[in-house]
C-alpha cells in the first residue's frame, strides 16, 4: 500500500491561519466591554476611596458604554480581603480594584498576604492624590502639633488614635508621627472610615490621620478640629491649616493616593483602553471640579508610571515599619 505523504499547508495558508488567530484576539479586545464591570472597593462605604470610586465610576461607565457597579468588599485586614478577591479574579477586564495608599503599605507591613502586590496586578492609572490631615476630637485640649506632643509626653499611651485598619495610612502615619515626635499614642483599629469617624466624633478615640476628603465636612461642622496637614504643602481647600512640617516636626510627610488596578495578565489592549478612558474622565472639567472641591488633585498617568509609584511607596513604608516596629493587629 502506498503511504500518503503528510500535507503541509502552503505558506499563504499558514499566514491566513496566523492572521485569523490574531483577528480573533483583536476582536475580543474590540468588543470589550460587552457587560457590566465590577469595581471592587476593599473598604466599607463612606471612606475616601469609596467617594473617589463613586465619582469616577458613572462617568467611566458612560465612556465605556457599560455600567460600573461598586462592590464594597471589606472584611478588615487593611483592605487585603477585597484586594485578594481581585487578585484571584478572571483577568478579563470585568473586575477592577479601586484602592489607595494602603495597597503599598500592606506589602510593607504584612509578612504574609494572599497575593503579590507587585506581580498579581496590572496597574491602570493613578487616579488622584490628596493630603492626609491630623484631626482631633474637640474635647482633646490641643490646638497645635506642639501642644499635642507635649500632652502625649505627659500622658504616654493614654491618647487613643483611630485608624481604618492595621497597615492603613492612618495607622502608619500615626506611627511615623509617634517615632518622629518621640511619643507613644495607642492604636485602635476599625473596619472602615465610617466607623472610625463615628468613634472619633463620639469621643471613643481622640484623634486620627485621615484624608482632607474625609475630614473636611466634619471640620466644617465643628465636630472635629483640624490640627495640621500631613503633606509638605498646605491643602488648597484648608489653607489656614498649617502643615506638620511647618509646625515643628520637620520632614514629616504622608500623602494619600488613589489608584485603579486590574488582575495581572489582563490583556494589554484592555488595560490600555481602561487607562485612556479613565484619563479622559479625570481630565473632564466636571470631574476635576468634584475632586478639587474635596481637596483631591486628579492625576491620570501611564500604567508603567503608576507601577513605579507603587514600588517606591512599598520601599518608603517598609522603612517606616522597620523603624517603628509597627505591626498588623
N, C-alpha and C positions, 0 to 999 in steps of 0.2 A: 504494500500500500504506500502511496505517495504521501509523505507528511507535508502538511500545509505550512508554509513559511508564515512567521508572525508578521502581521501587517502593521507598519509604523505610519502614523498619520503624517501627511506631508507637512512641511514647515508652515505653510499657510494655515493648516488645520490646527497646529499647536498654538499659533498666535491667536486664532479665533477662540480656542478654549481659555487661554490666559485672559484675553480681553473680556470674555464673558464672565469669568470669575471676578475680575476687577469691577465690572459693571454691577454685579450683584452686591458687592461690598459697598460700592458707591451709592447704589440705590437705597441700601439700608440707612446710610447716613443722610441721604437726601430726604427720606421720608420721616426722619426724626424731627420733632416728636409727633407721634400719632395717638397718644393717650395722655391722661393727666400725669403730672410729675409730683413726686413726694419730696418735700424739703424738710428734712429732719432737723429740729432744734433740740439739742440734748439737755435742755433745761425746761422747767415749768414756764407757763405763760407769765408775762409781766416783767421779765428781765430785759437787759439791753439788747442781747442778740435776738430775742423774740420780737422786740419792737422793730429792729432793723429788718428782720426777715419779713415781717408783715408790711413794711413799707415797700420793699422791692418785689415781693412775690406776685402781687396782682399785675404790676407793670411788666415784669418779666414774662408772666404768663400771657399777657396780651401780645407782647412782642414775639413770643414763640408760637402763639396760636393754640395753646393748650393751657388749661387751668393748673395752677401750682397749689398743692394742698400742704399746709403746715402741719407737721406731726411733732408735737411736743413729747419727745420720748426721753424722759428724765430717769429718775431712779437713784439720784445722788451720785456719789463717787466722782465728783468733779466733772460731770458730763460724759464720763467714759462709757456709760451704758448705751446711750444713744449713738455715740461715736463708733463703738464696736458694731452696732447694728448696721451702720452704713458701710463699715469696712468689709462686712461679710455679705453685703447685698450684691445683686447682679450688677455687673459693670456695663449697664446699657443706657445710662443717662437718665433713668427714671427714678433714681433715688439719689438725692443730693444731701450734703451736710452743710448747714449754716452754723458756723462756730465762731469762737472768739479766742482771745489770748490764752485761755486755759488749755487749749489744744496743745500748745507748745510746753506750757508749764507742767502738764501731766506727764509728758515724756521725761521731764527732769525730776519729777517728784516720785513717781511710782516705779518701783523696781520691776514689777510685772504688770503688763497690760495685755488685753486680749487682741491687740493689734499693734502694728508697727507704724508709728506716727509719720515717718518719712516715706515708707515704702508701700503702705496699704491704701494710699490716697492719691488722687490726681488733682492737684491744686487747679482751681479755675481762675479766681482773682481775689485780690484784697478788696473788700467792699468799702471799708471806712476805718478811720481811726478816731478815737475820742479820748480826751484826758480823763484819768481817774481823779477822784476828789475825796478828801478826808472830811467826813461829816460826823457830827456828834448829836446825841440827844440833848436838847436844851437844858436838861437838868444837870448835865455834867458841867461843873463850874470852870470851863476853859473857853477862851475865845481865840487863842493863838497856838501855834505849834510849840512855842517856848513854854506856855502855861501847861499844855498837855504833858510835855516831857517832865516838867517839874512835878506835876501831880502824880504821874506814873512812878516817879522815883520815890515819892513819899508813900505810895500805896502799891508796891510791887505785886503783880499778879491779880490785883483786885479789879482793874478795869477790864471789862469784857468787850471784845470786838467780834462783830458778826461777819460771817462770810457766806457765800452761796455754795460752799462745799470745800473740802480739802483739795489743795492744789489749784484752786481758782485764783484769779487776780487779787481778789480781796484778801485771801489768806496770805499769799506770798508777798503782796505789797505791804501788809502789816508786819510780817516777819522781817522784811527788809528795813522797815521803819524801826522796829524793835532793836535790830542789830546796829543800825547806824546811830540811833539815839542812846544806846546803852540802857534800855529799859526792858521791862517784861510785862506785857499785856497778855491776857488769856483768850485763846481762840474758842469760839462757839460756832460750829458749822450748821447751816440749814440747807434744806433741799430746794434751793432756788432763790432768786432775787426777791420775789414777793414775800415769802415767809421771813426772809432776812430783814426786809424793810419793816414788816409788822412788828418784829421783835425789837428793832431799834426804836421805832416810834413809840412803842408801849413802854419802853424803859427796861425791857428784859436784858438788853445789852446797851452799851454806852456809845459805841462808835463803829464805823465801818469805812472801808475804802470801796467806793463804787464808781460807776461812770457818771459823768456830768449828765448824760442822757437819763439815767435812772434817778439821780438825786435832785435834779432841777425843780420838778413840781413840788417836792416835799420841802425844799429850801424856800421856795417862793411862798408856800403856805405857812411857813413858820414852824412846821413840825420837826424840822431838822435845822441844825446850824452848820454852815459851811466854814471849815477852818482853813483849809489850804488845798490848792490844786496840785496833783502829783506829777504833772508834766513839767518840763523845763520852761514852758511859756504859759502865760495866763490863758484861760478859756475865753473865746470870743463872746460867749453868752453870759459870762460871770467875771467881767473884767475887774471888778472890785475885790475879788478874792485872790490873795497872793499865792504864789507857788510855795511848796515846801522848801525848795531850794533857796528862794529869796528870804524865807522865814528863818533861816539859820542852819538848816540841815543840808549843807552844800553837797551837790551832786546827786541828791535823791531824784529819781525819775521812774515813773511807772505809767505807761500809756496803754490803753486798751486798743485792740484792733478786732475787726470782724471780717470773716472771710467765707468763701464758698468753695467747697471741695466735692469731688465725686469719688467713687471707689476706684482703686487702681485698675489699670487695664481698660478703663472706659475708652472707647475709640477716640483717637486724636481729632478726627473731624467733629465729633460731638462736643468734646472739650472746647475746641476752637469756636464752635457755634455758641456754646453757653458763655464763653468768655466775651465774644463780640457783643452778644445781645445784652449781657449784664452791664458791660461798659456803656452801652447806649443808654440803658436805663439810668445809670449813675450820672451820666452827663446831661440828662434832661433837666431843664430848669426847675420843674416842679419837684423832682426827686432831691436835687441839691437844696432847694428851699426847705423841704421836710427835714433833711438831715441837719442842716445848719441851725435850724430852729431848736434842735435838740442838743446842739453843741458838738455834733459829729461832722467830720470832714470826709466827704465821699472821695474815694481814690480811683480804683479801677486800674489794674496793671496786668502784665502777662502772666501766664501760668509759671514760667521759669522764675520771674521776679518774685512772685508770691512764694514759691518753693524756697527761694533763698532767704526770704524773711523768716519763714517758719524755722529753718535750720539755724539761723542766727539767734532767734528767740529761745530755742531749746538750749543753746550754749550759754546764753545770758542767765537764764533762770536755773540752769544746773549749777552755776557758780553760787547763786544765792542760796540754793538748797544746801550745798556743801558748807557754805559759810555759816548758815543759821541753824542747820540741823533740822529744818522743817520736815515734818512727816505727814503722811496721809493718816487721818484718824480712823 
